[in-house]
Amino acid sequence: MVQKVSLKHKKLERWINRMCAMCQPRKIVIIDGGTAQKRKLEKEASSAGEIIRLNQKKLPGCFYHRTAPNDVARTESLTYICTRKKHDAGPTNNWMSPRTAYRKAAAIFKNSMKNRTMYVIPFSMGPVGSPFSKAGVELTDSIYVVLNMLIMTKVGKEVLEHLGTDGEFTKCLHGKADLDLKKRLILHFPEDNTIWSVGSGYGGNVLLGKKCLSLRIASFIGRKEGWLAEHMLILGVEKPNGRIEYITGAFPSACGKTNLAMLVPPKSLKKKGYRIWTVGDDIAWMRIDSDGALWAINPETGFFGVLPGTNSKTNPNAMATMQKNSIYTNVLLKPDKTVWWEDGEGPAPPKGTDWMGRTWYPGLIDDDGNIVKGAHPNSRFTAPISQCPSASFRLEHHHGVHVSAIIFGSRRASLTPLVYESFNWQHGVYLGATMASERTAAQYGKQGQVRIDPMAMLPFCGYDMSEYFRHWLEMGKKMSKPPKIFFVNWFRKDDSGEYLWPGYGENLRILNWILDRAAGSVEALKTPIGYIPRIADMDMDGLDLSTDKLGKLFYIDRKAWLAELKTQKEFLKQFKNKLPETIKYELKAFEERLKKT
């Protein structure tokens, strides 16, 4: 039987020992956050084949990892919110009673770590000791998880010392078991501040500080404590006068959040003195400070970004960030121990080993006549934010950054204009509550299919989403200086299927207009859906875009929006009488505006 741990934090000690008694690991290792231990674990994982050491001359400190073929994205169908009352989880979440969930998972966890090591990872989401931050402890039998958590969070002795003898922490248990899809469960117990994940090795399911704690559990805690945990990027725009203003933005996964967070200004704006500061690309925790305004931190210390489509044109800062001390997952491994992915940097190599470990070459066809890709469409990189050329100097600021504007964004080939502003906070909440986007490879389901994904939180809200809308509305009432809310869509296409807007660095032009509107320095045109820009107020210097394209980017098709309204009504119907009256009012007001001549 494994030796028990002894800690000064007795609640933590008892919990670890109980989990050990269930999982029966061969030994326990407490992660101290130090370099020596990290190097030892890298060597051990490399020897076991869990990771592959890459070319250390070209990619120093970098490693490669493959997940099981059935374990390549978040499994939303196997992700549960486990509250004592079903209605507290709401209609958009999978629900399981805590008693059933613990019993089912315990049967899979039982003896699952025999002949394995259990690693104890004390971690902090956010700067240790910040009023924003929350601590967790993850138990896992995966070195891959340990190495990713060391990049993504603050790990080690400092966290244990901050917890002291009785500090509150989220109890996170992960086990690979046998990676059987039929024995995979990602369970959240908000009322117990507990997460159990078993049967998976994919980052989104097993890095429990990420979506599980930072969104599902944190959103539940945030409602109770009066703050917001959101699936949002945070970036700062430095204007020519040296002033930096910050924006948060919610986009469904694989819809350009990371590219936007690390945006490189186009030459014409760079010459004028514009600069982008990256605070985070995925999660924002936001609180109302004593000044009555909204302030935000990124609780993470790393990026876990999608690779296909990432290159020196789309995201040069990401490419620079991942050149060292990074982990690549499910990409193509080249013979020289470097990596490649579709729509990445340079042409495909003449041969390599694909994400499933098979020999690969360009043009390879499977038995059904389909092109075989070298990298999985949801392949990932994990890299420290500190290595990003645009990393903000305020990453460690305990009170975060002041939020001037909030963006909701979607991927829509038609319907949604390039940018528009809500009429007010409650209208903005309605826009977020009904935002719809085309599915991507980061989500289960048919790619390209449109689904409503409120605030990009549909898979991540840890409680009843109707109450989540109500919490957003209440937060607006508590602020004396609420940020203005906007909606963007970089992905609108013309009749031939070509993108109308060049995107990437050019998106700064839209961010600049958004901040001008937030400051009240420019006017706008009122439409049934919100305020749209006057073209004269947008800085188009150096951008050759025809009047015809601009017109299409901002065209509002009332008939199409009325059809969209039916979809919104159908989605909101599931909340029944719990849907806030304010959302019902905004829905009705929108319909009336659309029907007017």
N, C-alpha and C positions, 0 to 999 in steps of 0.2 A: 504494500500500500504506500502511496506517495506520502512524503513527509509534509506535515502541515506548515503553513506560513505563520509567522508571528509578527504582528504589527502593532504600533501604538494606537492606531485607529481601529478599535475593537469591532465596530460594525462592519468595516471593510474586511477585517481578518475573518470574521465569522462567515461572511458571504463567500469569500474566496474558498474557504475550506469546505463549505457546503457544495459548491460547484465542482470542486475537485473530487469529492466523495461520489458525485454523480458521474462525472466524465472519466475518472480514473486515469489521469495522465501519469506518465512514467516519472516526470519531474516538473518542477515549477521554476520559472525564471522571471524575475521582476525586471522590467525594462527601465534602465536608469537614465536614458537619453544621452549617454556618453558615446564618443567616437569609437573607443576601443571595443565596447560591446557590439556596436553596429557592425564594425568590420568583421568581428567573429561570426555574427549571424549571417552576413553576406557570404562568407566562406563556407559556412555550414549548408546554407540553402543552395549554393552553387554545386557543392559536392553531391547533394541529394537530387539535383536536377530540377528543383523548384523554381530556380531562376538561372539565367545564363549570363555570365559576365561578358559584356560587349567589348569591342575594340577600345582599349583604354587610352590609346594615343588619339583616336578620333572622337571618342565619347567617354572622357574620363569620369569614373564614378557611376557609370550607367549600367543598367541591367535589363534583361529581356524576360518576359513571363508569358506563358500561355494559360488560358483558362480552359476548362472542359468545353467541348463543342456545344453542350446543352446549357452553358452557363456564361452567356456573353452580354447580357444586359439586365437591367432591373426586372425582376419577375413580379409585376404588379398583381397578378392573379394569386400569388402566394404570399402577398404582403398583407398583414392584418393589423387592425387597431383593436386591442383587447380591453374594452371597458366593461364594467359590471353591467351597465345598462346598454342595450343595443342602440337605442336612439342617440346616445351620447357620441357614438362613432359616426352617425349620419348615413345618408343613403349613398354617398359617393365612395365610402370606404368599405373594404371587406372587413367583416366583424367576426370575432370569435370570443366566447366568454373566457375570462382569465383562467378559470379552473380547467376548461377543456384545452386551452392553448398550452398551459404549463404541462399538462399531462401528456399531450401529443408530442411536444418537443422533448420532454424529459425522456420519453421512450426512445427517441432517436439519439439524444445526447448520451444516454446510459452506456458507459464503457467505451464511448467513441474515441477517447484519446489514449487508449491503452497503447503502449510503446511509442507514444508521442509526448512532446513537451507542451505544457501549457504556459503561455507567455502572459504576464500581467502588465498591461499598458496603462499607467496613470496618465491622463491627458487633460488639457484645458482647451476649451473652445473659446478663443479670445485671449487677450493678455492676462497672465496670471494675476489675480487680485483685482481686476477691473470690475466695476459694478455691472458691466455688460456680460461678463464671462460666466461660464458654467463648466464644472469639472465632471469628468467621467473616468471610469476604469473599464477597459475592455480586456476580457480573457479570451485568448484565441490559441489555436494549435497551428497557425499559419505564419511562417516567417515573412511571407509576402505581405500579409496584413501588417505585421510589425513595421516593416521597412516603409510601407506606404504611410502608415500613421506617423512615423517619424518625420515625414515630409509634410503631411497635411495638418498636423496639430502640434501643440507644445507638449512634449512628453518628458516624463522623468521625475527625478528627485524633487525638483522645485514644486511640482504639483502635489506630491505627497506631503511635503512640508506645509504647503498652503492649506491642505485639508486638515492638518493637525490631528486632533484626537476624535473629532466628531463632525467634521465638515460634510455637507451634503454632496452627493455624487450620483451620477446616472450609472446604474449597474448594467454593463454590456457584456453579454456572453456570445461568443461565436465559435462554431466548430464546423470543420469541413465535412465530418462524418465520411460518407462514401460518395459525395457529390451526386447523389441520386435525385433526379428531378421530382420523383414521387415522394421523396423524403426531404423536401426543401420547404422551409418555413422562415419567414421574416416577420417577427412578432414584436409589437410595441405595446407596452403596458403603461400608459400615461399616468394612471393613478398610483402606480408603484415606482415610477421613474426608472423603468427597466426595459431593456431590449434584449431579445434572444434571436439569433440568426443561425440557422443550421442547414447544411447541405449545399452551400454555395461557396464559391471562391471569387466571384466577380465583385469588383470594388464597390459598386453602388449598393450591393447587398451586404457587404462585410466590413467596410470601413465605417464602423458604427458611429463615429463622431460626425460623419457627413450627413447624408439625407436623413438617417434614422434619428440621430440626436438633434442635429442643428435645425431640422425642419419639423419632423413629425412630433417628437417629444417637446422641442423648444416652442413650437406653435401653441401647444397645450399649456405649457408653463407661461408663455407670453400673455395669453388671454387672462390667466389667473393673476399675473403680476402687472399687467397693463403695458405691454410692449409688443412688438411685431417681430416674428421670425419668418423671413421671406426668401423665396427662391430668386434672388436678385444679384446682379452685378453692382459694384460701386466704382465709379470713376470720377476723377477730377478734371475739369477743363480749365487750363490756365490761359487767360486772355492776354493780349498784347500789353495791357497795363499792369500785368503781374498778379492780378487777382485770380484766385482759384475758387471755382464753384463746383459743388459735387452733385452728381445725379445717381439715383439707383434705378435699376431696370429689370423687369421680369420678362423672361422669354422662355418658352418650353425648351427642353434639352436639345442640343444640336441645331439651334436656330440662330447661332452667331453671337451668343453672350460673350464667349472668350475673345473672339475677334474684336468685338466692340470695346471690351474692357481694356484691351491692349492696343487700341487704335493708334495708327501713325498718321499724323496730319498730312493732307496733300501739300505739295510743294508751295502752292500759292498762299495757303494759310500758315504754313510753317515759317515762311519768310516774314509774315506779319507778326510772328511771335507766339502763335498758338502752340500749346503743348498738352499732352494727356498724361495724367497720373493714375496709375492702376492701384486701386485699393483691394478689389476682389472681383472674381468672375462668376460667382455662383450663389453665394449666400450673404444676406444682410440681416443683421439684428439691429432693430431701430427703436429708440426710446425718445420720449419727450423730455427735454432737459429743462432746467430752471428758467431758461429764456423763452419757453413756450414753443420752441421750434423742435423739429425732428432731427435726431442725430443717429449716425449709423456706424457700426463696425463690421468688418469681415471676421468671423470667428475662426477662419482657417488660416493656415500658413503656407498652403500649396495650391497648385492647380491639378485637377483631374480632368483633363480636356480631351475632346474627340480629335483624332488625328487625320482621317481622310478629309482632303480639302484644305488642310493646313500646309501652307508653304510660305516662301519669302515674299510673295505678293499679297496673299490674304492676311497673313499675320507674322510679319518679320520678328516682332518681339517674342512671340511664342517660340519661334524657331531658335532664337538666340537663348531663350530661357532653358530649353531642354537639351542643350549641348553638353551638359555635365550634371552629375549627381541626380539623374532622373531614371525613372522606370518606364519602359515601353511594354504595353500589353497588347497581344493579339495582332501584331503587325508582321510584315514579311522580314525574315532574317536573311541577310545577304551572306555570301561565302566569307567575306572579310570581317564578319561579326559587326557590321553596321546594320541599319534598318531602313525600310522603305515602305511607303503606303500609297494607295491610289490618290491621284491629284496632289501628290506631295512634291518633294524637291527632286527635280531631275527625272530623266526617263527611267522606265522599269529596267532592272538588271536582267541580263540574259537568263539567269536562273537564281533560285533561292529556295528557302524553306518557308512554306506559308504558315498562317496562324494556327493551323491544325497539325503542323509538324510534317507535312507532306512536301515532296519535291514539286516545285512550281516553276513555270516559265511563262513569258507573255503569250497571250492567245490560247492558253490552256482551256479546253472545253470539257465539261462533265458529261455524264452519260445521257443527259437530257438535252444536250446541245447548248447549255448556258456557259457563258464566260466564267471561269473560276478566278476570284479575286485573291490577291496575295495577302491582303490585310482584311480583317473583318470591318464592315462599315461602322461599327461602334468601337473600334480599337482606340486605345487611350494612352496618354502620357501623364505621368505624375512628376511634378517638378516644383521646387521651392519658389515661392513668390519673390523671395529676396534676390533671385537671379534674373528677374525680369528687368530689362533696361528702363521700363517706364514705372517701376515699382514706386509707390507713394512713400514719402518720408513720414507719413502719418499712420503707417501700418500698426505701430505699437502704441498709438495714442489711446489712453484709457477711456476717453469720452468720445472717440471716433471723429466723424466729420459731419458738418452741418449739411442737411439734404435740402437743396433748392428745388429739385424737380424729381418726379417719379415717372418712369416710362413703363408702359405695358406694350409688348411687341408680339407680333405673330408672323407666321410664314403663310401668306396667302397670295396665290397667283393672280387673283382678281379681287374685286369688291373693296378692299381696305385701302384708303389713300396712304401716301408716303408718310404723312404726319398730320395729326390733328390734336387739339387741346380740349379737355373736358370743360364744361361750363362752370363747374365748381367741384368741391371735394366729393359730394355725394354722387354726382354724375360720374365722376372719375371712378368711384368704387363700382358703380354699375358697369362701366366700360371694362374694368378688370374682371368683374364677376361673370361677364358674358364673352370674354375674349376667346376666339376660336383660331386654331392653327392646324396645319397639315402635319400628320404624324411623321416622325423621323426614325432613323435606325436605333436611337437611344430608347425608344418605347416599343413595347409589344403591340402588335396589331398591323394592319395593312398600311404600308407607307404611302403618303399622299392623301390618305383619308382625313377629312376635316373633323376635328373633335373640339368641343368647348372645354377649355382648360383654365378655370378661373385663377387669375394672378399667376399662372403657370404652377399652381399649387395642387392641382387635382390629385396627383399621386403622393403628395407630401403633407397634406393637412392632417394633423393628428386628432381632429375632433370633428363634430358636425359642421359642415361647411356653411350652413345657414347662420350658425352662430359666429363663424369666422367672418362672414360679411358684416354681421352686426358689430363685431369687434372693430373692424376697419372703420365703420361709420362712427362709432363711439370715440375712436382715437382722433378722428377729425374734429369732433366737438371739443376735445380737450386741448387742442393746439390753438394758440393765439396767432401763430404764423405757419399754417399748414403748407407743405409744398404743393405746387401746381402739378396736375396729373395730365399726361400726354399718352398718345397711342402712336406707334410707328409700325411700318411694314416695308422692309427693304426689298421684298421679294415679288413685287407686282410685275406681271409680264404683259407683253403686247400680244396681238393676235397670232403672231408667228412663234410664240413661246420664248421670246428673248426678254431678258430682264430690262425693265425700263430705267432703273436707277443703278449706277455703277457700284454703289455700296462701298464696303471696306473703309478706307480712310476718308472717302467723300462724305461718310455719315456724320463727320464732324460739323458739316454745314448745317445739318438738321439739329444737332445738339446745340449749336450756337444760337439758332433761332429759338429753340426751347428755353434756353437760359435768358435770352432777351425778353421773351414773353413772361418768364417767371419774375424778371426784374421790372416788368411793366414798361419797357422802353420801346416796344413796337406795337402797332395795331394788328388786327387780324380780321378775317372775313368770317361771319357767322353763317353756319350751314346747319342742316337738320341733325348732323352727327356730332358737331362741335366746331371749334374755331380752326380754320386752316390758314396757312401763311399767305400774305401778299407777296408775290414773287420778288417785288422790289426790295423786300425786307430780308431776303435770303442772300447770303454771300455766295454768289456763283462765279466769282473771279477765278479764271483758269479752268473752268469746267464747261466743255462744249456740249450742251444739251439742248436739243431743239424745243421750240415752243410746243410742237405737237406732243412730244414725250412728256413735257411738264404738264400739259393739259390732261393727258391720260393718267399721270401719277396722282392727280388730285380730283379726277372725275368721280362724282358720286351718283351711282345708279340707284334711284329710289326704288325701282321694282326689285332689284337684287337685294337691297337692304330690307325690304318688306318680307322677302322670302327668308332672309337671315333671321328676321324677327320671329318668325314661326319656329325656327330651330331653337332660338333663345327661350321662347315660351315653353317649349317642350322640355328643355333641359331644366329650367327653373321649377317646373311643375312638380318634380320629385321632392322638393322641399316642403310642399303642401303649405299648411298654415304657419309653419316656422319661418318662412321666407320673410325678411324684414319688409315692413310696409314701404319703406323708402325705395327699395329696389323695385317693388311693384309700381310705385308712382313713376319712377324713371322709365320703366318699360312702357307704361301707358303714354307718358309724355313724348317718348321717342316715336311711338306709332303715330301720334297725332301730328308731330312735326313732319314725318314722312308723307302723310296723306294730304297735307296742305299743298295747294298749287304753288 
